[in-house]
Amino acid sequence: MNASARLAFAEPGEAGELTAYLERQLRWDRAAAARLQADGEVVSVFTRPARFDVLAVRAFRLREPATLDATVSAGELLESVDAGELAVPAAVTGPSWAGLLPPRGVWRPESQLPVERVRNEAAAVVSEFRSRREALTSAEATREALDALAEEIWSRSLPGTPLPLRAVHAAHALGMLRATTPVAVLSKGTWLRLRTFLGSIAVRRSGAAPGLSVRPI
């Protein structure tokens, strides 16, 4: 499939969901890239929210089967969504993360949690970061100090799971915790995954060597 191809969503609401997802992504990184993969009646959209050190993916149903694998500008992709369709933008030179996607296949369940609990955890860590940042003097609030504070807080695990809280924070920022269905924590090899009804956040375990996959999760 070339860059001039158009993909039609199976349901009109899918276009709105993709638009909202990309808008949230672009708030964190105006120059973000997105990797698109389709092999059948689903297209997966991978992004990497800046500063979270995780990968995010949303899957959208298509009206007709398609085959596609391209890395594009997330901004151009957002502009291409119109009337329940998207025009595939021209490919860009992909960032390094686009070649290191989580593996496809069966993931091992680690935990299943009420989404409200996960939302509360996300709100708690955001609140803690803000309060501790505000407690710093202007001289103390250097970029290095703020980065260290963020690393301390978001490297903690979601209680009862091996998943770092940075994945929960990313899911919250990208609007993946809006559903009422339970949230699953999964693992496969060196990867951990937070799966919600509205998408997934994947992160490599601390200290794990990168693994290569070119398939969607």
C-alpha positions in Angstrom: 0.0 0.0 0.0 1.5 3.4 -1.0 1.3 6.7 0.7 -1.6 7.9 -1.4 -3.9 5.0 -0.2 -6.9 5.7 1.9 -8.2 3.6 4.8 -11.9 3.6 5.7 -12.9 2.9 9.3 -15.5 0.3 10.1 -17.4 2.7 12.4 -17.6 6.5 12.2 -16.5 6.8 15.9 -13.2 5.2 15.1 -12.0 8.3 13.3 -12.9 10.5 16.3 -11.0 8.1 18.6 -7.9 8.3 16.4 -8.1 12.0 16.3 -8.3 12.3 20.1 -5.4 9.9 20.5 -3.1 11.8 18.1 -4.1 15.1 19.6 -3.0 13.9 23.1 0.2 12.5 21.7 1.1 15.7 20.0 0.6 17.7 23.2 3.7 16.0 24.5 5.7 16.0 21.2 4.7 18.2 18.2 7.3 16.3 16.1 6.1 12.8 17.0 6.1 10.0 14.6 3.6 7.1 14.3 4.1 3.6 13.0 1.1 2.2 11.2 0.7 -1.5 10.7 -2.3 -3.3 9.1 -2.6 -6.9 8.1 -6.3 -7.5 7.7 -9.3 -5.5 9.0 -7.4 -3.7 11.8 -4.8 -1.0 11.7 -2.5 -0.5 14.7 -1.1 2.9 15.5 2.1 3.0 17.6 3.5 6.1 19.2 6.1 6.9 21.8 4.9 9.7 24.2 7.9 12.0 24.9 9.6 11.5 28.3 7.5 8.5 29.3 9.9 5.9 27.9 7.0 3.6 26.9 5.3 2.7 23.6 1.6 3.2 23.1 -0.7 1.5 20.6 -4.3 2.0 19.5 -6.1 -0.5 17.2 -8.8 0.6 14.8 -11.2 -1.5 12.8 -11.3 -1.0 9.0 -14.1 -1.4 6.6 -12.0 -3.4 4.1 -8.9 -5.5 4.7 -5.5 -3.7 4.1 -1.8 -4.4 4.2 0.4 -1.6 5.4 3.6 -1.0 7.4 4.8 2.6 7.4 6.2 5.2 9.8 4.7 8.7 9.3 4.5 12.1 10.9 1.8 12.0 13.7 0.9 15.5 12.8 0.3 14.7 9.2 -1.6 11.6 10.2 -3.9 13.7 12.3 -4.5 16.1 9.4 -5.3 13.2 7.1 -8.3 12.0 9.1 -11.5 13.1 7.4 -15.1 11.8 7.2 -14.4 8.4 8.6 -11.3 7.8 6.5 -7.6 8.6 6.6 -5.1 9.1 3.8 -1.8 7.5 4.5 0.8 10.3 4.7 4.2 10.0 3.1 6.7 7.9 5.0 9.3 9.6 7.2 12.7 8.3 8.4 11.6 6.5 11.5 13.0 7.1 15.0 14.8 4.1 16.6 11.8 3.1 18.7 9.8 2.3 15.5 12.0 -0.7 14.8 11.7 -2.1 18.4 8.1 -2.9 18.9 6.6 -5.3 21.5 6.2 -8.9 20.4 3.0 -10.3 19.0 1.4 -13.5 20.4 0.2 -14.7 23.7 1.0 -12.6 26.7 1.0 -14.0 30.3 -1.6 -12.4 32.6 0.0 -10.8 35.6 -3.0 -8.9 37.2 -6.4 -7.6 36.5 -7.4 -4.4 38.2 -10.5 -2.2 38.4 -9.9 0.8 36.1 -10.9 3.2 39.0 -8.1 2.0 41.1 -5.6 2.5 38.2 -7.0 6.0 37.6 -6.6 6.8 41.3 -2.9 5.6 41.2 -2.3 7.9 38.1 -3.9 10.9 39.9 -1.9 10.2 43.0 1.5 10.1 41.3 0.7 13.3 39.2 -0.3 15.0 42.4 2.8 13.9 44.2 5.0 15.2 41.4 3.3 18.6 41.3 3.4 19.1 45.1 7.1 18.1 45.4 8.0 20.3 42.4 6.2 23.2 43.9 8.1 22.7 47.2 11.4 23.3 45.4 12.9 26.8 45.3 13.6 28.3 41.9 17.3 27.6 42.4 16.5 23.9 43.2 14.1 23.4 40.3 16.7 22.6 37.7 15.9 20.4 34.7 18.2 17.7 36.2 16.4 17.9 39.6 13.0 17.7 37.9 14.1 14.8 35.7 15.4 12.9 38.8 12.2 13.5 40.7 10.1 12.2 37.8 12.3 9.1 37.5 12.0 8.4 41.2 8.2 8.6 41.2 7.4 7.0 37.8 9.9 4.2 38.2 7.9 2.8 41.1 5.7 -0.2 40.4 1.9 -0.1 40.3 1.1 -1.8 43.7 0.6 -5.5 43.3 2.2 -5.6 39.8 5.6 -5.4 38.2 4.5 -2.6 36.0 6.2 0.8 36.4 3.9 3.7 37.1 5.2 5.6 34.1 3.0 3.2 32.0 0.0 4.1 34.1 0.8 7.8 33.8 1.1 7.5 30.0 -2.2 5.6 29.7 -3.9 8.4 31.7 -2.3 11.1 29.6 -3.4 9.4 26.3 -7.0 8.9 27.5 -6.8 5.1 27.8 -8.3 5.0 31.3 -11.7 6.5 30.3 -13.4 3.1 29.9 -15.2 1.3 32.8 -13.8 -2.2 32.0 -11.0 -3.8 34.0 -7.4 -3.1 33.2 -5.0 -6.0 32.6 -1.3 -6.2 33.3 0.5 -8.7 31.0 4.0 -9.8 30.4 6.0 -11.5 27.6 9.7 -11.9 27.7 11.4 -8.6 28.6 8.2 -6.7 28.1 5.3 -5.6 30.3 2.0 -4.3 29.0 -1.0 -2.4 30.5 -4.0 -3.2 28.3 -7.2 -1.3 28.5 -10.4 -1.3 26.3 -9.0 1.9 24.7 -5.5 0.8 23.9 -2.2 -0.5 25.4 1.0 0.8 26.9 4.1 -1.4 26.6 7.4 -1.0 28.5 10.5 -3.0 28.7 11.5 -4.3 32.1 14.2 -2.3 33.8 17.7 -3.3 32.6 16.3 -5.5 29.8 18.1 -5.7 26.5 16.0 -4.5 23.5 14.2 -7.1 21.4 13.1 -6.6 17.8 9.7 -7.1 16.5 7.9 -5.7 13.5 4.5 -7.0 14.4 1.6 -5.2 16.3 0.6 -6.3 19.8 
